[in-house]
Amino acid sequence: MNLTSKEIQKEVIKFSCDTKAGHLGSALSTVEILKVLFEKFLKYDKNNVLDDARDRIVFSKGHGAYAYYIILNHLGIIPDFELDKFNTTESSLKGCLVQNSKYMIEASTGSLGHGLPIAVGMAQSFKIQKKKNKVICIVGDGEMQEGSNYEALIMASQFSLDNLLIIIDANDLQAMDYVKDVGIDNKHLSKILKAFSSDNFYEIDGHNENALKEVYAKFYNQKNNNFSVVVAHTIKGNSFPMIQNDTKYHYRCPTEDGYIYREEEL
């Protein structure tokens, strides 16, 4: 995959504007997280995506999946017609992820609080079978208000799931407000997560590709004693000033406010 993060961002914005789909801000905060993972670390065969030896991504914040779709499309895994017919009866791709192994979509998510428990189950299954597969779970910070996630963290710690990487997309916003005004702020969330796996806890700028490479390399290359957690501080709507850090653009597409996509402006 030869796409740059900037190119992915532009395609994500165009995709949202062409299809009138909301959740654009949630997708833009994940671009670098996904790009570096697919480009440098994730074990998969784009010509045989059902290979049982592949690593698994569980994209728990399934409403923010547009960057995931764009990357999989450029890899030749998701065909063009699925994007062209997005969110219609003619496409399997919806506003939230729908499980489809042939497209490397490992779980149906977007009903938040489900992805991490699924990922823990996958990782434990691989451990029991003595397989080398890694499991990566991408979770929203607002989603971390779900109690099911803490039950999953307890089990991950109990099972010492050194094959599990949890990435928190910490963009400080959730559906209707800032996370600090609804539940726990990300400063305190980081302290809680660090308590579960202090030796494998990292807090970084989630748009810094070098920082992402460094923590991914530690997960993939060093011997860990438990699961790893990355709190990736991001900007909701990153690279698109009109919608950055604006709560109304969790659901709302900018075309509803008169925006017309122009690649040269981004």
C-alpha positions as CSV (number, residue, x, y, z in Angstrom):
1,M,0.0,0.0,0.0
2,N,1.6,3.2,-1.2
3,L,-1.0,5.7,0.1
4,T,0.1,8.5,2.4
5,S,-2.0,9.5,5.4
6,K,-2.9,12.7,3.6
7,E,-4.2,10.8,0.6
8,I,-6.3,8.5,2.9
9,Q,-7.8,11.6,4.6
10,K,-8.8,13.1,1.3
11,E,-10.4,9.9,0.2
12,V,-12.3,9.5,3.4
13,I,-13.7,13.0,3.2
14,K,-14.7,12.5,-0.5
15,F,-16.3,9.2,0.5
16,S,-18.4,10.8,3.2
17,C,-19.4,13.8,1.0
18,D,-20.3,11.6,-2.0
19,T,-22.4,9.2,0.1
20,K,-23.8,11.9,2.5
21,A,-22.6,9.7,5.4
22,G,-22.0,11.1,8.8
23,H,-19.4,9.9,11.3
24,L,-16.6,11.5,9.3
25,G,-14.9,13.0,12.3
26,S,-14.6,9.6,13.9
27,A,-13.0,8.1,10.8
28,L,-10.4,10.9,10.4
29,S,-9.0,10.3,13.9
30,T,-8.0,6.7,13.0
31,V,-6.2,7.3,9.7
32,E,-2.5,7.1,10.9
33,I,-3.3,4.4,13.4
34,L,-4.6,2.1,10.6
35,K,-2.1,3.2,7.9
36,V,1.0,2.4,9.9
37,L,-0.5,-0.9,11.2
38,F,-1.4,-2.2,7.7
39,E,1.8,-0.8,6.1
40,K,4.4,-2.1,8.5
41,F,3.1,-4.6,11.0
42,L,-0.1,-6.4,10.5
43,K,0.4,-10.0,9.3
44,Y,-2.1,-10.8,6.4
45,D,-2.1,-11.9,2.8
46,K,-4.2,-9.6,0.7
47,N,-4.5,-12.4,-1.9
48,N,-5.7,-14.9,0.7
49,V,-7.5,-12.9,3.5
50,L,-9.0,-16.1,4.9
51,D,-5.6,-17.5,5.7
52,D,-5.9,-18.8,9.3
53,A,-2.5,-17.4,10.2
54,R,-3.5,-13.8,9.7
55,D,-3.6,-11.3,12.5
56,R,-7.1,-10.1,13.4
57,I,-8.3,-6.5,13.7
58,V,-11.4,-5.9,15.7
59,F,-12.5,-2.3,14.9
60,S,-14.7,-1.8,17.9
61,K,-15.7,1.8,17.2
62,G,-17.4,0.5,14.1
63,H,-19.2,3.7,13.2
64,G,-15.9,5.4,12.3
65,A,-14.8,2.8,9.8
66,Y,-14.4,4.8,6.6
67,A,-10.6,4.9,6.7
68,Y,-10.7,1.2,7.3
69,Y,-12.9,0.7,4.1
70,I,-10.6,3.0,2.0
71,I,-7.4,1.1,3.0
72,L,-9.0,-2.3,2.4
73,N,-10.2,-1.1,-1.0
74,H,-6.7,0.1,-2.0
75,L,-5.3,-3.3,-1.0
76,G,-7.8,-4.9,-3.4
77,I,-9.7,-6.6,-0.6
78,I,-12.9,-4.6,-0.7
79,P,-14.0,-4.2,-4.4
80,D,-15.0,-0.8,-5.8
81,F,-18.7,-1.6,-6.2
82,E,-19.0,-2.0,-2.4
83,L,-17.9,1.6,-1.9
84,D,-19.9,2.9,-4.8
85,K,-23.1,1.3,-3.5
86,F,-22.3,2.0,0.2
87,N,-25.1,1.8,2.7
88,T,-27.6,0.5,0.1
89,T,-29.2,-2.9,-0.3
90,E,-26.7,-3.6,-3.1
91,S,-23.6,-3.3,-0.8
92,S,-22.6,-5.2,2.4
93,L,-20.9,-2.1,3.7
94,K,-22.9,-0.1,6.1
95,G,-22.5,2.9,8.4
96,C,-21.3,0.5,11.1
97,L,-19.1,-2.5,10.4
98,V,-20.9,-5.8,9.4
99,Q,-18.8,-8.9,9.9
100,N,-17.4,-10.2,6.6
101,S,-14.2,-12.3,6.8
102,K,-13.6,-12.2,3.0
103,Y,-13.2,-8.4,3.4
104,M,-11.1,-8.7,6.6
105,I,-13.9,-7.4,8.7
106,E,-13.7,-9.7,11.6
107,A,-16.7,-8.6,13.7
108,S,-19.9,-6.6,13.5
109,T,-19.3,-3.5,15.7
110,G,-20.7,-0.1,16.4
111,S,-22.9,-1.3,19.1
112,L,-20.2,-0.1,21.5
113,G,-18.7,-2.2,24.2
114,H,-18.7,-5.4,22.1
115,G,-15.4,-5.3,20.2
116,L,-13.0,-5.6,23.1
117,P,-14.7,-8.6,24.6
118,I,-14.7,-10.3,21.1
119,A,-11.0,-9.5,20.8
120,V,-10.2,-10.9,24.2
121,G,-12.0,-14.1,23.2
122,M,-10.0,-14.3,19.9
123,A,-6.7,-13.7,21.7
124,Q,-7.4,-16.4,24.3
125,S,-8.4,-18.8,21.6
126,F,-5.1,-18.3,19.9
127,K,-3.2,-18.8,23.1
128,I,-5.1,-22.1,23.9
129,Q,-4.3,-23.3,20.4
130,K,-0.6,-22.2,20.8
131,K,-1.0,-20.1,17.6
132,K,1.1,-17.0,16.9
133,N,-1.7,-14.8,15.6
134,K,-1.9,-11.2,17.0
135,V,-5.2,-9.5,17.8
136,I,-5.5,-5.7,17.6
137,C,-8.6,-4.0,18.9
138,I,-9.3,-0.3,18.2
139,V,-11.7,1.2,20.8
140,G,-13.1,4.7,21.1
141,D,-12.5,6.7,24.3
142,G,-16.3,7.4,24.7
143,E,-16.8,3.7,24.3
144,M,-14.7,3.0,27.4
145,Q,-17.7,4.1,29.5
146,E,-19.2,0.7,28.7
147,G,-18.8,-1.7,31.6
148,S,-18.3,-4.7,29.3
149,N,-14.9,-3.3,28.4
150,Y,-13.7,-3.5,32.0
151,E,-14.9,-7.0,32.3
152,A,-12.9,-7.8,29.2
153,L,-9.8,-6.0,30.6
154,I,-10.0,-8.1,33.8
155,M,-10.1,-11.3,31.7
156,A,-7.3,-10.1,29.4
157,S,-5.1,-9.5,32.5
158,Q,-6.1,-12.8,34.1
159,F,-5.1,-14.7,31.0
160,S,-1.9,-12.6,30.4
161,L,-2.9,-12.1,26.7
162,D,0.5,-11.0,25.4
163,N,-0.9,-11.4,21.9
164,L,-3.5,-8.6,22.3
165,L,-2.9,-4.9,21.5
166,I,-5.7,-2.5,22.6
167,I,-5.6,0.9,20.9
168,I,-7.7,3.7,22.4
169,D,-8.6,6.4,19.8
170,A,-8.6,9.2,22.4
171,N,-10.1,12.1,20.5
172,D,-11.9,13.5,23.6
173,L,-15.3,13.5,22.0
174,Q,-18.2,11.1,21.8
175,A,-21.7,11.1,20.2
176,M,-23.1,14.2,21.8
177,D,-20.4,15.8,24.0
178,Y,-16.9,15.8,25.3
179,V,-16.0,12.6,27.1
180,K,-14.9,14.6,30.2
181,D,-18.4,16.0,30.5
182,V,-20.2,12.6,30.2
183,G,-17.9,10.1,31.9
184,I,-14.2,9.9,32.8
185,D,-11.7,12.2,31.1
186,N,-8.8,10.6,29.2
187,K,-6.2,11.6,31.8
188,H,-7.9,9.4,34.4
189,L,-8.7,6.7,31.8
190,S,-5.0,6.4,31.1
191,K,-4.3,5.8,34.8
192,I,-6.9,3.1,34.9
193,L,-5.6,1.4,31.8
194,K,-2.0,1.6,33.0
195,A,-3.0,-0.2,36.2
196,F,-4.1,-3.2,34.2
197,S,-0.8,-3.6,32.2
198,S,1.8,-1.1,33.5
199,D,4.8,-2.7,31.7
200,N,3.1,-2.6,28.3
201,F,1.3,0.8,28.5
202,Y,2.0,3.6,26.1
203,E,0.6,7.1,25.7
204,I,1.3,8.8,22.4
205,D,0.3,11.3,19.7
206,G,-2.0,9.1,17.6
207,H,-1.2,11.2,14.4
208,N,2.6,10.8,14.8
209,E,3.5,7.9,12.5
210,N,7.0,7.5,14.1
211,A,5.5,7.2,17.5
212,L,3.0,4.6,16.3
213,K,5.8,2.6,14.6
214,E,7.7,2.6,17.9
215,V,4.9,1.2,20.0
216,Y,3.7,-1.3,17.4
217,A,7.3,-2.5,17.1
218,K,7.4,-3.1,20.9
219,F,4.2,-5.1,20.7
220,Y,5.3,-7.2,17.7
221,N,9.0,-7.7,18.4
222,Q,9.6,-7.8,22.1
223,K,8.6,-10.4,24.6
224,N,5.6,-9.0,26.6
225,N,4.2,-10.4,29.8
226,N,0.7,-9.2,29.3
227,F,-1.6,-7.4,26.8
228,S,-0.4,-4.0,25.5
229,V,-2.4,-0.7,25.6
230,V,-1.8,2.4,23.5
231,V,-3.7,5.5,24.4
232,A,-3.4,7.4,21.1
233,H,-4.4,11.0,21.5
234,T,-6.0,12.2,18.3
235,I,-8.2,15.0,16.9
236,K,-11.7,14.2,15.9
237,G,-12.0,15.4,12.3
238,N,-8.3,15.7,11.9
239,S,-7.1,17.5,8.8
240,F,-10.6,19.0,8.1
241,P,-10.8,22.4,10.0
242,M,-14.6,22.8,9.3
243,I,-15.4,19.8,11.5
244,Q,-12.5,19.5,13.9
245,N,-13.5,19.0,17.5
246,D,-17.1,20.0,16.7
247,T,-19.7,17.8,18.5
248,K,-22.3,18.2,15.8
249,Y,-20.2,16.5,13.2
250,H,-20.2,13.2,15.0
251,Y,-23.4,12.3,13.0
252,R,-23.7,15.2,10.6
253,C,-22.1,15.2,7.1
254,P,-20.6,18.6,6.2
255,T,-22.5,18.7,2.9
256,E,-25.6,19.4,5.0
257,D,-24.1,22.8,5.8
258,G,-23.2,23.6,2.2
259,Y,-19.7,22.1,2.0
260,I,-18.6,21.0,-1.5
261,Y,-15.7,18.7,-1.7
262,R,-12.6,20.2,-3.3
263,E,-9.5,18.2,-3.1
264,E,-7.2,21.1,-3.6
265,E,-8.5,22.8,-0.5
266,L,-7.5,20.0,1.8
